[in-house]
């Protein structure tokens, strides 16, 4: 049995020899969105941390203050859209 296990392990190593090693992510999985308004000079930072219970939910902080505890990406983008002033085209 030990010989069979050894042969199986050698075959696995040979098969994966040319492939890059797998990446193991440890720690917090977080995204940062930075919004900079060039007209006013204001900068806001949103930090989205993946919720431990659901992968499609985020805990969001805006400028270091908690905004929402569990929210989806569509609600995050809607919050950004509502916070920004409306864009109006000038007469061309």
Secondary structure as GFF3:
##gff-version 3
##sequence-region A 1 92
A	DSSP	alpha_helix	2	15	.	.	.	ID=ss1
A	DSSP	beta_strand	30	36	.	.	.	ID=ss2
A	DSSP	beta_strand	43	50	.	.	.	ID=ss3
A	DSSP	beta_strand	58	62	.	.	.	ID=ss4
A	DSSP	beta_strand	65	71	.	.	.	ID=ss5
A	DSSP	alpha_helix	73	83	.	.	.	ID=ss6
###
